[in-house]
């Protein structure tokens, strides 16, 4: 098994510290979570996000790998179709709706082994566009074109000095008959024409997908002429010119028809072609894509690339967000194959563990929606991650479980205990498990271990591994009777469970995080003694005595995951959203905050990979390389693109919590219904605003049972199922 290592990308000036710049000690590993805006100069694809830029080579040898670089002076936001490459081989330019522009600049630091520094440099731009809209590059004339909803065309001409530009307005003879907002646009350099198609048009009660297509000569006369309408409209389709076959390509699209009576959504996974030379051209299907892509780009001589998007489920099957890149080589018909790896789908409660001996991280199972009706179930797909290249790969299947305790053992295998399984049948209760499984990431096989009677069937137990005695340790969790505070050890040589009763532990703490402190041969437990106050206990190797460690001063609010630094005498504690704390084992034992970020990443898992750390999240699956001894800076969140709701944390639970994504402003409400269809609880969540939020659902008076949850926002609704414990 090949091993890979990648350190964080830090600008270092030949050993001299950059005191004027914040240390960026967190590097997200690809693939990106979102894929717009997208641009390419023929050799590199770019996707900007807050605090960084993703780059992917067009013709990388071997396994293409995403590269992320930290960027200073970022624009406040990135709209779709706002990034252009002004000439082959050049870096991208970001054009805002108001006409201001910034160019992406790489500055080599000029010393052996030094990384480059990256930044957005504001351009000096004169004039303003006639109307805001999507932007497309016109490299033959060293300019970019912005097209408004009525076909207004504005030209941003780049000056001889790369940081300068000037807007002029094209005297279009007549506007389009109906506005087409967020239309797809393309420049046909062979015939010197601008082409526009699709987008959305307004109706009395909302919007509908536009299908009209138009062309206009760039050398005049500046008049729009109708082309055959595209087969399907919408604001997320792409329009590209295939010069090798003298045709237009209409790629994908997600459309919403909402003119009264509720919205209707549709997804297009076909590519349609239209001849640019025939006398009476007609659109024809020239290929089928594995996803409805989030973005696409055509590279001459290399083919059509599609990025991310949605795997469309038939019937009532849930649609799944994709983060893979596919490529179709040039040809009259397009056949797509994988180009760059994707990632597991978003879910809750996946089994996540990292094995340093073989440098493999697993992401197995978890819980998520199986249909558009909100039916939840447990998955059994097994993904492995072996470094930034090759990245994620779908390795096989494992147990159909979520919230199982998981550790990596001495042999290179992973051990799973407990959790719950849930069929996607509507309103079915999940089933708790007391089984123990051995999963081989090298053979991609798993088997149930025949063990002696041990802990009750439960989920959400904390787990640790003692390599010196080859035993798995679990603490607490939630069984059919409620929360547990017991401690168990499993001898992996004899498959014998033993309940341990160390003295001195008061009060019992749940939920908790465990870690084995190998250099000091002891078990560590971190949990909240009171809400917002984390304490740390240690148990000796024989598990006979608990001792509370001193934790003076302000510390973490939560202990989602803990890990012992392999080369330093301290404990690293992962709080919310990549906030890292360390607790030195030597006096004065003072909590030290070593990272923070405003990104709402939720609950993660922390592992040490050599002297560095990996922090892993599962909704969506993301991995960050972190320096647990420095300051961590990671990208700020982009607004969610779609409305969603999911159960966050344990399900069942006494007072469940849900994670909801609100993509826009306007009213929003959560509602809870019992099996008889009666609304038993509701909450107005309009004030939360755009973003991803976690909300407690229900109240202590809510009866135990199965409930349906509904989120209403901007004429749309999403549903989920939840189980309330007594």
Secondary structure, 3 states (H helix, E strand, C coil): CCCCCCCCCCCCECCECCCCCCCCCEEEECCCCCCCCCEECCCEEEEEECCEEEEEECCCCCCCCCEEEEEECCCCCCCCCCEEECCCCCCEEEECCCCCEEEEEEECCCCCCCCCEEEEEECEEECCCCCCCEEEEEHHHCEEEEECCCCCEEEEEECCCCCEEEEEECCCCCCCCCCCECCEEEEECCCCEEEEECEEEEECCEEEECCCEEEEECCCCCCCEEECCCCCCECCCEEEEEHHHCEEEEECCEEEEECCCCCEEEECCEEEEEECCCCCCCCEEEEECCCECCEEEEECCCEEEEEEEEECCCCCECCEEEEEEEEECCCCCECEEEEECCCCCCCECCEEEEECCCCEEEEECCEEECECCCCEEECCEEEEECCCCCCEEEEEECCCCECCEEEECCCCEEEEECCEECCCCCCCCCEECCCEEEEECCCCEEEECCCCCCCCCEECCEEEEECCCCEEEEEEEEECCEEEEEEEEEECCCCEEEEECCECCCCCCCCEEEEEECCCCEEEEEEEEECCEEEEEEEECCCCEEEECCCECCCCCCCCEEEECCCCCEEEEECCCCCEEEEECCCCCEEEECCCCCCCCCCCEEEEECCEEEEEEECCEEEEEECCCCCCCCCCCCCCCCCEEEEECCCCECCCEEEEEECCCCCEEEEEECCCCCEEEEEECHHHCCEEEEEECCCCCCCCEEEEEEEEECCEEEEEEEEECC
